């Protein structure tokens, strides 16, 4: 049997390949990257388990949230009593 055989047994647990990152792991990676507090080991682990599209989407959402928060904060501070 070759690896493209549809009836091939699944690989053993040790060769199961990288796990896919969950939503919270992607958000944690993007949040810590915004502030530059990533550890090298965590970054290397995330490079294997997080898909680039997920990082882009989470980054755009995080940036939009940050900008909206800043706009609301400035408008609250500068409003007239």
mmCIF file of the N, C-alpha and C atoms, coordinates in Angstrom:
data_MODEL
# 
_entry.id   MODEL 
# 
loop_
_atom_site.group_PDB 
_atom_site.id 
_atom_site.type_symbol 
_atom_site.label_atom_id 
_atom_site.label_alt_id 
_atom_site.label_comp_id 
_atom_site.label_asym_id 
_atom_site.label_entity_id 
_atom_site.label_seq_id 
_atom_site.pdbx_PDB_ins_code 
_atom_site.Cartn_x 
_atom_site.Cartn_y 
_atom_site.Cartn_z 
_atom_site.occupancy 
_atom_site.B_iso_or_equiv 
_atom_site.pdbx_formal_charge 
_atom_site.auth_seq_id 
_atom_site.auth_comp_id 
_atom_site.auth_asym_id 
_atom_site.auth_atom_id 
_atom_site.pdbx_PDB_model_num 
ATOM 1   N N  . UNK A 1 1  ? 0.834   -1.190 0.000  1.00 0.00 ? 1  UNK A N  1 
ATOM 2   C CA . UNK A 1 1  ? 0.000   0.000  0.000  1.00 0.00 ? 1  UNK A CA 1 
ATOM 3   C C  . UNK A 1 1  ? 0.869   1.240  0.000  1.00 0.00 ? 1  UNK A C  1 
ATOM 4   N N  . UNK A 1 2  ? 0.489   2.205  -0.781 1.00 0.00 ? 2  UNK A N  1 
ATOM 5   C CA . UNK A 1 2  ? 1.205   3.470  -0.770 1.00 0.00 ? 2  UNK A CA 1 
ATOM 6   C C  . UNK A 1 2  ? 0.395   4.509  0.000  1.00 0.00 ? 2  UNK A C  1 
ATOM 7   N N  . UNK A 1 3  ? 0.987   5.694  0.200  1.00 0.00 ? 3  UNK A N  1 
ATOM 8   C CA . UNK A 1 3  ? 0.346   6.706  1.037  1.00 0.00 ? 3  UNK A CA 1 
ATOM 9   C C  . UNK A 1 3  ? -0.905  7.298  0.406  1.00 0.00 ? 3  UNK A C  1 
ATOM 10  N N  . UNK A 1 4  ? -1.116  7.124  -0.916 1.00 0.00 ? 4  UNK A N  1 
ATOM 11  C CA . UNK A 1 4  ? -2.315  7.657  -1.543 1.00 0.00 ? 4  UNK A CA 1 
ATOM 12  C C  . UNK A 1 4  ? -3.453  6.649  -1.575 1.00 0.00 ? 4  UNK A C  1 
ATOM 13  N N  . UNK A 1 5  ? -3.248  5.465  -1.003 1.00 0.00 ? 5  UNK A N  1 
ATOM 14  C CA . UNK A 1 5  ? -4.269  4.433  -0.956 1.00 0.00 ? 5  UNK A CA 1 
ATOM 15  C C  . UNK A 1 5  ? -5.385  4.851  -0.008 1.00 0.00 ? 5  UNK A C  1 
ATOM 16  N N  . UNK A 1 6  ? -6.641  4.912  -0.487 1.00 0.00 ? 6  UNK A N  1 
ATOM 17  C CA . UNK A 1 6  ? -7.733  5.345  0.389  1.00 0.00 ? 6  UNK A CA 1 
ATOM 18  C C  . UNK A 1 6  ? -8.025  4.355  1.512  1.00 0.00 ? 6  UNK A C  1 
ATOM 19  N N  . UNK A 1 7  ? -7.558  3.112  1.371  1.00 0.00 ? 7  UNK A N  1 
ATOM 20  C CA . UNK A 1 7  ? -7.807  2.098  2.392  1.00 0.00 ? 7  UNK A CA 1 
ATOM 21  C C  . UNK A 1 7  ? -6.628  1.912  3.330  1.00 0.00 ? 7  UNK A C  1 
ATOM 22  N N  . UNK A 1 8  ? -5.643  2.794  3.232  1.00 0.00 ? 8  UNK A N  1 
ATOM 23  C CA . UNK A 1 8  ? -4.462  2.689  4.089  1.00 0.00 ? 8  UNK A CA 1 
ATOM 24  C C  . UNK A 1 8  ? -4.843  3.032  5.526  1.00 0.00 ? 8  UNK A C  1 
ATOM 25  N N  . UNK A 1 9  ? -4.250  2.348  6.486  1.00 0.00 ? 9  UNK A N  1 
ATOM 26  C CA . UNK A 1 9  ? -4.548  2.658  7.886  1.00 0.00 ? 9  UNK A CA 1 
ATOM 27  C C  . UNK A 1 9  ? -3.990  4.030  8.250  1.00 0.00 ? 9  UNK A C  1 
ATOM 28  N N  . UNK A 1 10 ? -4.593  4.676  9.262  1.00 0.00 ? 10 UNK A N  1 
ATOM 29  C CA . UNK A 1 10 ? -4.077  5.983  9.669  1.00 0.00 ? 10 UNK A CA 1 
ATOM 30  C C  . UNK A 1 10 ? -2.672  5.856  10.238 1.00 0.00 ? 10 UNK A C  1 
ATOM 31  N N  . UNK A 1 11 ? -1.887  6.930  10.174 1.00 0.00 ? 11 UNK A N  1 
ATOM 32  C CA . UNK A 1 11 ? -0.524  6.871  10.709 1.00 0.00 ? 11 UNK A CA 1 
ATOM 33  C C  . UNK A 1 11 ? -0.558  6.694  12.226 1.00 0.00 ? 11 UNK A C  1 
ATOM 34  N N  . UNK A 1 12 ? 0.492   6.110  12.790 1.00 0.00 ? 12 UNK A N  1 
ATOM 35  C CA . UNK A 1 12 ? 0.543   5.976  14.238 1.00 0.00 ? 12 UNK A CA 1 
ATOM 36  C C  . UNK A 1 12 ? 0.546   7.346  14.918 1.00 0.00 ? 12 UNK A C  1 
ATOM 37  N N  . UNK A 1 13 ? 0.220   7.371  16.214 1.00 0.00 ? 13 UNK A N  1 
ATOM 38  C CA . UNK A 1 13 ? 0.091   8.629  16.946 1.00 0.00 ? 13 UNK A CA 1 
ATOM 39  C C  . UNK A 1 13 ? 1.349   9.487  16.878 1.00 0.00 ? 13 UNK A C  1 
ATOM 40  N N  . UNK A 1 14 ? 2.519   8.880  16.865 1.00 0.00 ? 14 UNK A N  1 
ATOM 41  C CA . UNK A 1 14 ? 3.766   9.639  16.821 1.00 0.00 ? 14 UNK A CA 1 
ATOM 42  C C  . UNK A 1 14 ? 3.957   10.385 15.516 1.00 0.00 ? 14 UNK A C  1 
ATOM 43  N N  . UNK A 1 15 ? 3.362   9.904  14.426 1.00 0.00 ? 15 UNK A N  1 
ATOM 44  C CA . UNK A 1 15 ? 3.507   10.524 13.113 1.00 0.00 ? 15 UNK A CA 1 
ATOM 45  C C  . UNK A 1 15 ? 2.226   11.231 12.682 1.00 0.00 ? 15 UNK A C  1 
ATOM 46  N N  . UNK A 1 16 ? 1.419   11.657 13.628 1.00 0.00 ? 16 UNK A N  1 
ATOM 47  C CA . UNK A 1 16 ? 0.103   12.210 13.322 1.00 0.00 ? 16 UNK A CA 1 
ATOM 48  C C  . UNK A 1 16 ? 0.179   13.592 12.680 1.00 0.00 ? 16 UNK A C  1 
ATOM 49  N N  . UNK A 1 17 ? 1.335   14.185 12.590 1.00 0.00 ? 17 UNK A N  1 
ATOM 50  C CA . UNK A 1 17 ? 1.457   15.505 11.985 1.00 0.00 ? 17 UNK A CA 1 
ATOM 51  C C  . UNK A 1 17 ? 1.091   16.585 12.980 1.00 0.00 ? 17 UNK A C  1 
ATOM 52  N N  . UNK A 1 18 ? 1.242   17.840 12.571 1.00 0.00 ? 18 UNK A N  1 
ATOM 53  C CA . UNK A 1 18 ? 0.980   18.945 13.498 1.00 0.00 ? 18 UNK A CA 1 
ATOM 54  C C  . UNK A 1 18 ? -0.510  19.106 13.777 1.00 0.00 ? 18 UNK A C  1 
ATOM 55  N N  . UNK A 1 19 ? -0.819  19.472 14.990 1.00 0.00 ? 19 UNK A N  1 
ATOM 56  C CA . UNK A 1 19 ? -2.202  19.772 15.359 1.00 0.00 ? 19 UNK A CA 1 
ATOM 57  C C  . UNK A 1 19 ? -2.534  21.157 14.833 1.00 0.00 ? 19 UNK A C  1 
ATOM 58  N N  . UNK A 1 20 ? -3.808  21.368 14.549 1.00 0.00 ? 20 UNK A N  1 
ATOM 59  C CA . UNK A 1 20 ? -4.247  22.686 14.120 1.00 0.00 ? 20 UNK A CA 1 
ATOM 60  C C  . UNK A 1 20 ? -4.577  23.514 15.350 1.00 0.00 ? 20 UNK A C  1 
ATOM 61  N N  . UNK A 1 21 ? -4.227  24.774 15.313 1.00 0.00 ? 21 UNK A N  1 
ATOM 62  C CA . UNK A 1 21 ? -4.430  25.658 16.453 1.00 0.00 ? 21 UNK A CA 1 
ATOM 63  C C  . UNK A 1 21 ? -5.898  26.017 16.594 1.00 0.00 ? 21 UNK A C  1 
ATOM 64  N N  . UNK A 1 22 ? -6.313  26.187 17.824 1.00 0.00 ? 22 UNK A N  1 
ATOM 65  C CA . UNK A 1 22 ? -7.670  26.621 18.102 1.00 0.00 ? 22 UNK A CA 1 
ATOM 66  C C  . UNK A 1 22 ? -7.782  28.135 18.014 1.00 0.00 ? 22 UNK A C  1 
ATOM 67  N N  . UNK A 1 23 ? -9.004  28.604 18.099 1.00 0.00 ? 23 UNK A N  1 
ATOM 68  C CA . UNK A 1 23 ? -9.281  30.033 17.978 1.00 0.00 ? 23 UNK A CA 1 
ATOM 69  C C  . UNK A 1 23 ? -8.564  30.833 19.059 1.00 0.00 ? 23 UNK A C  1 
ATOM 70  N N  . UNK A 1 24 ? -8.586  30.359 20.287 1.00 0.00 ? 24 UNK A N  1 
ATOM 71  C CA . UNK A 1 24 ? -7.933  31.089 21.378 1.00 0.00 ? 24 UNK A CA 1 
ATOM 72  C C  . UNK A 1 24 ? -6.418  31.113 21.222 1.00 0.00 ? 24 UNK A C  1 
ATOM 73  N N  . UNK A 1 25 ? -5.844  30.038 20.696 1.00 0.00 ? 25 UNK A N  1 
ATOM 74  C CA . UNK A 1 25 ? -4.396  30.018 20.479 1.00 0.00 ? 25 UNK A CA 1 
ATOM 75  C C  . UNK A 1 25 ? -4.001  31.031 19.406 1.00 0.00 ? 25 UNK A C  1 
ATOM 76  N N  . UNK A 1 26 ? -4.811  31.147 18.355 1.00 0.00 ? 26 UNK A N  1 
ATOM 77  C CA . UNK A 1 26 ? -4.527  32.126 17.306 1.00 0.00 ? 26 UNK A CA 1 
ATOM 78  C C  . UNK A 1 26 ? -4.642  33.543 17.868 1.00 0.00 ? 26 UNK A C  1 
ATOM 79  N N  . UNK A 1 27 ? -5.709  33.800 18.648 1.00 0.00 ? 27 UNK A N  1 
ATOM 80  C CA . UNK A 1 27 ? -5.866  35.122 19.244 1.00 0.00 ? 27 UNK A CA 1 
ATOM 81  C C  . UNK A 1 27 ? -4.732  35.440 20.207 1.00 0.00 ? 27 UNK A C  1 
ATOM 82  N N  . UNK A 1 28 ? -4.304  34.457 20.988 1.00 0.00 ? 28 UNK A N  1 
ATOM 83  C CA . UNK A 1 28 ? -3.188  34.672 21.900 1.00 0.00 ? 28 UNK A CA 1 
ATOM 84  C C  . UNK A 1 28 ? -1.899  34.982 21.166 1.00 0.00 ? 28 UNK A C  1 
ATOM 85  N N  . UNK A 1 29 ? -1.661  34.298 20.068 1.00 0.00 ? 29 UNK A N  1 
ATOM 86  C CA . UNK A 1 29 ? -0.449  34.540 19.279 1.00 0.00 ? 29 UNK A CA 1 
ATOM 87  C C  . UNK A 1 29 ? -0.470  35.935 18.673 1.00 0.00 ? 29 UNK A C  1 
ATOM 88  N N  . UNK A 1 30 ? -1.617  36.354 18.141 1.00 0.00 ? 30 UNK A N  1 
ATOM 89  C CA . UNK A 1 30 ? -1.717  37.673 17.527 1.00 0.00 ? 30 UNK A CA 1 
ATOM 90  C C  . UNK A 1 30 ? -1.620  38.766 18.594 1.00 0.00 ? 30 UNK A C  1 
ATOM 91  N N  . UNK A 1 31 ? -2.301  38.581 19.727 1.00 0.00 ? 31 UNK A N  1 
ATOM 92  C CA . UNK A 1 31 ? -2.269  39.573 20.803 1.00 0.00 ? 31 UNK A CA 1 
ATOM 93  C C  . UNK A 1 31 ? -0.849  39.771 21.321 1.00 0.00 ? 31 UNK A C  1 
ATOM 94  N N  . UNK A 1 32 ? -0.149  38.671 21.562 1.00 0.00 ? 32 UNK A N  1 
ATOM 95  C CA . UNK A 1 32 ? 1.220   38.804 22.072 1.00 0.00 ? 32 UNK A CA 1 
ATOM 96  C C  . UNK A 1 32 ? 2.159   39.374 21.009 1.00 0.00 ? 32 UNK A C  1 
ATOM 97  N N  . UNK A 1 33 ? 1.869   39.139 19.758 1.00 0.00 ? 33 UNK A N  1 
ATOM 98  C CA . UNK A 1 33 ? 2.680   39.715 18.684 1.00 0.00 ? 33 UNK A CA 1 
ATOM 99  C C  . UNK A 1 33 ? 2.467   41.221 18.565 1.00 0.00 ? 33 UNK A C  1 
ATOM 100 N N  . UNK A 1 34 ? 1.253   41.689 18.862 1.00 0.00 ? 34 UNK A N  1 
ATOM 101 C CA . UNK A 1 34 ? 0.988   43.132 18.850 1.00 0.00 ? 34 UNK A CA 1 
ATOM 102 C C  . UNK A 1 34 ? 1.913   43.848 19.824 1.00 0.00 ? 34 UNK A C  1 
ATOM 103 N N  . UNK A 1 35 ? 2.184   43.213 20.950 1.00 0.00 ? 35 UNK A N  1 
ATOM 104 C CA . UNK A 1 35 ? 2.992   43.841 21.990 1.00 0.00 ? 35 UNK A CA 1 
ATOM 105 C C  . UNK A 1 35 ? 4.441   43.373 21.989 1.00 0.00 ? 35 UNK A C  1 
ATOM 106 N N  . UNK A 1 36 ? 4.783   42.441 21.115 1.00 0.00 ? 36 UNK A N  1 
ATOM 107 C CA . UNK A 1 36 ? 6.161   41.984 20.983 1.00 0.00 ? 36 UNK A CA 1 
ATOM 108 C C  . UNK A 1 36 ? 6.652   41.145 22.143 1.00 0.00 ? 36 UNK A C  1 
ATOM 109 N N  . UNK A 1 37 ? 5.782   40.315 22.708 1.00 0.00 ? 37 UNK A N  1 
ATOM 110 C CA . UNK A 1 37 ? 6.160   39.519 23.876 1.00 0.00 ? 37 UNK A CA 1 
ATOM 111 C C  . UNK A 1 37 ? 6.140   38.019 23.580 1.00 0.00 ? 37 UNK A C  1 
ATOM 112 N N  . UNK A 1 38 ? 6.440   37.628 22.353 1.00 0.00 ? 38 UNK A N  1 
ATOM 113 C CA . UNK A 1 38 ? 6.444   36.214 21.978 1.00 0.00 ? 38 UNK A CA 1 
ATOM 114 C C  . UNK A 1 38 ? 7.756   35.556 22.373 1.00 0.00 ? 38 UNK A C  1 
ATOM 115 N N  . UNK A 1 39 ? 7.678   34.341 22.882 1.00 0.00 ? 39 UNK A N  1 
ATOM 116 C CA . UNK A 1 39 ? 8.869   33.536 23.125 1.00 0.00 ? 39 UNK A CA 1 
ATOM 117 C C  . UNK A 1 39 ? 9.216   32.794 21.839 1.00 0.00 ? 39 UNK A C  1 
ATOM 118 N N  . UNK A 1 40 ? 10.480  32.493 21.670 1.00 0.00 ? 40 UNK A N  1 
ATOM 119 C CA . UNK A 1 40 ? 10.928  31.831 20.447 1.00 0.00 ? 40 UNK A CA 1 
ATOM 120 C C  . UNK A 1 40 ? 10.282  30.459 20.292 1.00 0.00 ? 40 UNK A C  1 
ATOM 121 N N  . UNK A 1 41 ? 10.216  29.696 21.370 1.00 0.00 ? 41 UNK A N  1 
ATOM 122 C CA . UNK A 1 41 ? 9.628   28.351 21.302 1.00 0.00 ? 41 UNK A CA 1 
ATOM 123 C C  . UNK A 1 41 ? 8.148   28.419 20.940 1.00 0.00 ? 41 UNK A C  1 
ATOM 124 N N  . UNK A 1 42 ? 7.434   29.383 21.518 1.00 0.00 ? 42 UNK A N  1 
ATOM 125 C CA . UNK A 1 42 ? 6.007   29.523 21.206 1.00 0.00 ? 42 UNK A CA 1 
ATOM 126 C C  . UNK A 1 42 ? 5.816   29.950 19.758 1.00 0.00 ? 42 UNK A C  1 
ATOM 127 N N  . UNK A 1 43 ? 6.667   30.826 19.278 1.00 0.00 ? 43 UNK A N  1 
ATOM 128 C CA . UNK A 1 43 ? 6.575   31.256 17.889 1.00 0.00 ? 43 UNK A CA 1 
ATOM 129 C C  . UNK A 1 43 ? 6.833   30.120 16.915 1.00 0.00 ? 43 UNK A C  1 
ATOM 130 N N  . UNK A 1 44 ? 7.819   29.283 17.221 1.00 0.00 ? 44 UNK A N  1 
ATOM 131 C CA . UNK A 1 44 ? 8.115   28.138 16.356 1.00 0.00 ? 44 UNK A CA 1 
ATOM 132 C C  . UNK A 1 44 ? 6.972   27.131 16.384 1.00 0.00 ? 44 UNK A C  1 
ATOM 133 N N  . UNK A 1 45 ? 6.378   26.916 17.554 1.00 0.00 ? 45 UNK A N  1 
ATOM 134 C CA . UNK A 1 45 ? 5.247   25.990 17.660 1.00 0.00 ? 45 UNK A CA 1 
ATOM 135 C C  . UNK A 1 45 ? 4.065   26.531 16.855 1.00 0.00 ? 45 UNK A C  1 
ATOM 136 N N  . UNK A 1 46 ? 3.830   27.843 16.954 1.00 0.00 ? 46 UNK A N  1 
ATOM 137 C CA . UNK A 1 46 ? 2.701   28.438 16.252 1.00 0.00 ? 46 UNK A CA 1 
ATOM 138 C C  . UNK A 1 46 ? 2.900   28.442 14.743 1.00 0.00 ? 46 UNK A C  1 
ATOM 139 N N  . UNK A 1 47 ? 4.147   28.543 14.292 1.00 0.00 ? 47 UNK A N  1 
ATOM 140 C CA . UNK A 1 47 ? 4.412   28.521 12.851 1.00 0.00 ? 47 UNK A CA 1 
ATOM 141 C C  . UNK A 1 47 ? 3.975   27.199 12.227 1.00 0.00 ? 47 UNK A C  1 
ATOM 142 N N  . UNK A 1 48 ? 3.999   26.136 13.016 1.00 0.00 ? 48 UNK A N  1 
ATOM 143 C CA . UNK A 1 48 ? 3.622   24.823 12.512 1.00 0.00 ? 48 UNK A CA 1 
ATOM 144 C C  . UNK A 1 48 ? 2.116   24.605 12.620 1.00 0.00 ? 48 UNK A C  1 
ATOM 145 N N  . UNK A 1 49 ? 1.490   25.122 13.685 1.00 0.00 ? 49 UNK A N  1 
ATOM 146 C CA . UNK A 1 49 ? 0.099   24.777 13.948 1.00 0.00 ? 49 UNK A CA 1 
ATOM 147 C C  . UNK A 1 49 ? -0.911  25.824 13.495 1.00 0.00 ? 49 UNK A C  1 
ATOM 148 N N  . UNK A 1 50 ? -0.496  27.064 13.244 1.00 0.00 ? 50 UNK A N  1 
ATOM 149 C CA . UNK A 1 50 ? -1.436  28.111 12.851 1.00 0.00 ? 50 UNK A CA 1 
ATOM 150 C C  . UNK A 1 50 ? -1.315  28.375 11.360 1.00 0.00 ? 50 UNK A C  1 
ATOM 151 N N  . UNK A 1 51 ? -2.460  28.426 10.702 1.00 0.00 ? 51 UNK A N  1 
ATOM 152 C CA . UNK A 1 51 ? -2.478  28.713 9.268  1.00 0.00 ? 51 UNK A CA 1 
ATOM 153 C C  . UNK A 1 51 ? -2.339  30.218 9.047  1.00 0.00 ? 51 UNK A C  1 
ATOM 154 N N  . UNK A 1 52 ? -1.622  30.626 8.005  1.00 0.00 ? 52 UNK A N  1 
ATOM 155 C CA . UNK A 1 52 ? -1.415  32.056 7.743  1.00 0.00 ? 52 UNK A CA 1 
ATOM 156 C C  . UNK A 1 52 ? -2.725  32.839 7.574  1.00 0.00 ? 52 UNK A C  1 
ATOM 157 N N  . UNK A 1 53 ? -3.719  32.248 6.963  1.00 0.00 ? 53 UNK A N  1 
ATOM 158 C CA . UNK A 1 53 ? -4.995  32.946 6.774  1.00 0.00 ? 53 UNK A CA 1 
ATOM 159 C C  . UNK A 1 53 ? -5.630  33.276 8.116  1.00 0.00 ? 53 UNK A C  1 
ATOM 160 N N  . UNK A 1 54 ? -5.528  32.362 9.076  1.00 0.00 ? 54 UNK A N  1 
ATOM 161 C CA . UNK A 1 54 ? -6.090  32.611 10.406 1.00 0.00 ? 54 UNK A CA 1 
ATOM 162 C C  . UNK A 1 54 ? -5.369  33.763 11.099 1.00 0.00 ? 54 UNK A C  1 
ATOM 163 N N  . UNK A 1 55 ? -4.060  33.836 10.920 1.00 0.00 ? 55 UNK A N  1 
ATOM 164 C CA . UNK A 1 55 ? -3.290  34.933 11.516 1.00 0.00 ? 55 UNK A CA 1 
ATOM 165 C C  . UNK A 1 55 ? -3.694  36.268 10.893 1.00 0.00 ? 55 UNK A C  1 
ATOM 166 N N  . UNK A 1 56 ? -3.886  36.289 9.581  1.00 0.00 ? 56 UNK A N  1 
ATOM 167 C CA . UNK A 1 56 ? -4.276  37.520 8.893  1.00 0.00 ? 56 UNK A CA 1 
ATOM 168 C C  . UNK A 1 56 ? -5.650  37.981 9.376  1.00 0.00 ? 56 UNK A C  1 
ATOM 169 N N  . UNK A 1 57 ? -6.604  37.071 9.436  1.00 0.00 ? 57 UNK A N  1 
ATOM 170 C CA . UNK A 1 57 ? -7.956  37.423 9.876  1.00 0.00 ? 57 UNK A CA 1 
ATOM 171 C C  . UNK A 1 57 ? -7.939  37.913 11.324 1.00 0.00 ? 57 UNK A C  1 
ATOM 172 N N  . UNK A 1 58 ? -7.247  37.184 12.193 1.00 0.00 ? 58 UNK A N  1 
ATOM 173 C CA . UNK A 1 58 ? -7.170  37.593 13.599 1.00 0.00 ? 58 UNK A CA 1 
ATOM 174 C C  . UNK A 1 58 ? -6.444  38.925 13.750 1.00 0.00 ? 58 UNK A C  1 
ATOM 175 N N  . UNK A 1 59 ? -5.429  39.158 12.951 1.00 0.00 ? 59 UNK A N  1 
ATOM 176 C CA . UNK A 1 59 ? -4.698  40.425 12.999 1.00 0.00 ? 59 UNK A CA 1 
ATOM 177 C C  . UNK A 1 59 ? -5.561  41.604 12.565 1.00 0.00 ? 59 UNK A C  1 
ATOM 178 N N  . UNK A 1 60 ? -6.322  41.421 11.499 1.00 0.00 ? 60 UNK A N  1 
ATOM 179 C CA . UNK A 1 60 ? -7.214  42.495 11.028 1.00 0.00 ? 60 UNK A CA 1 
ATOM 180 C C  . UNK A 1 60 ? -8.297  42.767 12.070 1.00 0.00 ? 60 UNK A C  1 
ATOM 181 N N  . UNK A 1 61 ? -8.881  41.712 12.640 1.00 0.00 ? 61 UNK A N  1 
ATOM 182 C CA . UNK A 1 61 ? -9.897  41.903 13.678 1.00 0.00 ? 61 UNK A CA 1 
ATOM 183 C C  . UNK A 1 61 ? -9.303  42.564 14.919 1.00 0.00 ? 61 UNK A C  1 
ATOM 184 N N  . UNK A 1 62 ? -8.110  42.145 15.311 1.00 0.00 ? 62 UNK A N  1 
ATOM 185 C CA . UNK A 1 62 ? -7.455  42.749 16.465 1.00 0.00 ? 62 UNK A CA 1 
ATOM 186 C C  . UNK A 1 62 ? -7.126  44.212 16.236 1.00 0.00 ? 62 UNK A C  1 
ATOM 187 N N  . UNK A 1 63 ? -6.655  44.546 15.051 1.00 0.00 ? 63 UNK A N  1 
ATOM 188 C CA . UNK A 1 63 ? -6.344  45.943 14.731 1.00 0.00 ? 63 UNK A CA 1 
ATOM 189 C C  . UNK A 1 63 ? -7.614  46.784 14.697 1.00 0.00 ? 63 UNK A C  1 
ATOM 190 N N  . UNK A 1 64 ? -8.689  46.247 14.134 1.00 0.00 ? 64 UNK A N  1 
ATOM 191 C CA . UNK A 1 64 ? -9.960  46.972 14.106 1.00 0.00 ? 64 UNK A CA 1 
ATOM 192 C C  . UNK A 1 64 ? -10.482 47.203 15.524 1.00 0.00 ? 64 UNK A C  1 
ATOM 193 N N  . UNK A 1 65 ? -10.357 46.215 16.385 1.00 0.00 ? 65 UNK A N  1 
ATOM 194 C CA . UNK A 1 65 ? -10.781 46.363 17.777 1.00 0.00 ? 65 UNK A CA 1 
ATOM 195 C C  . UNK A 1 65 ? -9.941  47.417 18.486 1.00 0.00 ? 65 UNK A C  1 
ATOM 196 N N  . UNK A 1 66 ? -8.641  47.405 18.261 1.00 0.00 ? 66 UNK A N  1 
ATOM 197 C CA . UNK A 1 66 ? -7.745  48.379 18.884 1.00 0.00 ? 66 UNK A CA 1 
ATOM 198 C C  . UNK A 1 66 ? -8.081  49.801 18.424 1.00 0.00 ? 66 UNK A C  1 
ATOM 199 N N  . UNK A 1 67 ? -8.295  49.985 17.129 1.00 0.00 ? 67 UNK A N  1 
ATOM 200 C CA . UNK A 1 67 ? -8.625  51.309 16.600 1.00 0.00 ? 67 UNK A CA 1 
ATOM 201 C C  . UNK A 1 67 ? -9.978  51.770 17.140 1.00 0.00 ? 67 UNK A C  1 
ATOM 202 N N  . UNK A 1 68 ? -10.964 50.893 17.154 1.00 0.00 ? 68 UNK A N  1 
ATOM 203 C CA . UNK A 1 68 ? -12.289 51.262 17.673 1.00 0.00 ? 68 UNK A CA 1 
ATOM 204 C C  . UNK A 1 68 ? -12.210 51.647 19.146 1.00 0.00 ? 68 UNK A C  1 
ATOM 205 N N  . UNK A 1 69 ? -11.430 50.912 19.916 1.00 0.00 ? 69 UNK A N  1 
ATOM 206 C CA . UNK A 1 69 ? -11.261 51.227 21.333 1.00 0.00 ? 69 UNK A CA 1 
ATOM 207 C C  . UNK A 1 69 ? -10.607 52.594 21.516 1.00 0.00 ? 69 UNK A C  1 
ATOM 208 N N  . UNK A 1 70 ? -9.581  52.874 20.741 1.00 0.00 ? 70 UNK A N  1 
ATOM 209 C CA . UNK A 1 70 ? -8.915  54.179 20.835 1.00 0.00 ? 70 UNK A CA 1 
ATOM 210 C C  . UNK A 1 70 ? -9.838  55.324 20.425 1.00 0.00 ? 70 UNK A C  1 
ATOM 211 N N  . UNK A 1 71 ? -10.625 55.132 19.376 1.00 0.00 ? 71 UNK A N  1 
ATOM 212 C CA . UNK A 1 71 ? -11.560 56.171 18.933 1.00 0.00 ? 71 UNK A CA 1 
ATOM 213 C C  . UNK A 1 71 ? -12.610 56.426 20.013 1.00 0.00 ? 71 UNK A C  1 
ATOM 214 N N  . UNK A 1 72 ? -13.158 55.380 20.596 1.00 0.00 ? 72 UNK A N  1 
ATOM 215 C CA . UNK A 1 72 ? -14.137 55.549 21.667 1.00 0.00 ? 72 UNK A CA 1 
ATOM 216 C C  . UNK A 1 72 ? -13.531 56.227 22.890 1.00 0.00 ? 72 UNK A C  1 
ATOM 217 N N  . UNK A 1 73 ? -12.313 55.859 23.237 1.00 0.00 ? 73 UNK A N  1 
ATOM 218 C CA . UNK A 1 73 ? -11.639 56.464 24.388 1.00 0.00 ? 73 UNK A CA 1 
ATOM 219 C C  . UNK A 1 73 ? -11.389 57.951 24.161 1.00 0.00 ? 73 UNK A C  1 
ATOM 220 N N  . UNK A 1 74 ? -10.906 58.312 22.986 1.00 0.00 ? 74 UNK A N  1 
ATOM 221 C CA . UNK A 1 74 ? -10.637 59.717 22.679 1.00 0.00 ? 74 UNK A CA 1 
ATOM 222 C C  . UNK A 1 74 ? -11.940 60.514 22.639 1.00 0.00 ? 74 UNK A C  1 
ATOM 223 N N  . UNK A 1 75 ? -12.982 59.945 22.041 1.00 0.00 ? 75 UNK A N  1 
ATOM 224 C CA . UNK A 1 75 ? -14.255 60.676 21.985 1.00 0.00 ? 75 UNK A CA 1 
ATOM 225 C C  . UNK A 1 75 ? -14.851 60.829 23.384 1.00 0.00 ? 75 UNK A C  1 
ATOM 226 N N  . UNK A 1 76 ? -14.663 59.876 24.264 1.00 0.00 ? 76 UNK A N  1 
ATOM 227 C CA . UNK A 1 76 ? -15.149 59.976 25.636 1.00 0.00 ? 76 UNK A CA 1 
ATOM 228 C C  . UNK A 1 76 ? -14.386 61.055 26.394 1.00 0.00 ? 76 UNK A C  1 
ATOM 229 N N  . UNK A 1 77 ? -13.083 61.095 26.218 1.00 0.00 ? 77 UNK A N  1 
ATOM 230 C CA . UNK A 1 77 ? -12.253 62.064 26.932 1.00 0.00 ? 77 UNK A CA 1 
ATOM 231 C C  . UNK A 1 77 ? -12.513 63.489 26.449 1.00 0.00 ? 77 UNK A C  1 
ATOM 232 N N  . UNK A 1 78 ? -12.726 63.660 25.153 1.00 0.00 ? 78 UNK A N  1 
ATOM 233 C CA . UNK A 1 78 ? -12.837 65.003 24.589 1.00 0.00 ? 78 UNK A CA 1 
ATOM 234 C C  . UNK A 1 78 ? -14.265 65.502 24.491 1.00 0.00 ? 78 UNK A C  1 
ATOM 235 N N  . UNK A 1 79 ? -15.255 64.741 24.913 1.00 0.00 ? 79 UNK A N  1 
ATOM 236 C CA . UNK A 1 79 ? -16.639 65.234 24.808 1.00 0.00 ? 79 UNK A CA 1 
ATOM 237 C C  . UNK A 1 79 ? -16.878 66.355 25.831 1.00 0.00 ? 79 UNK A C  1 
ATOM 238 N N  . UNK A 1 80 ? -17.809 67.180 25.496 1.00 0.00 ? 80 UNK A N  1 
ATOM 239 C CA . UNK A 1 80 ? -18.117 68.317 26.375 1.00 0.00 ? 80 UNK A CA 1 
ATOM 240 C C  . UNK A 1 80 ? -19.170 67.881 27.377 1.00 0.00 ? 80 UNK A C  1 
ATOM 241 N N  . UNK A 1 81 ? -18.922 68.229 28.633 1.00 0.00 ? 81 UNK A N  1 
ATOM 242 C CA . UNK A 1 81 ? -19.712 67.878 29.792 1.00 0.00 ? 81 UNK A CA 1 
ATOM 243 C C  . UNK A 1 81 ? -21.144 68.029 29.630 1.00 0.00 ? 81 UNK A C  1 
# 
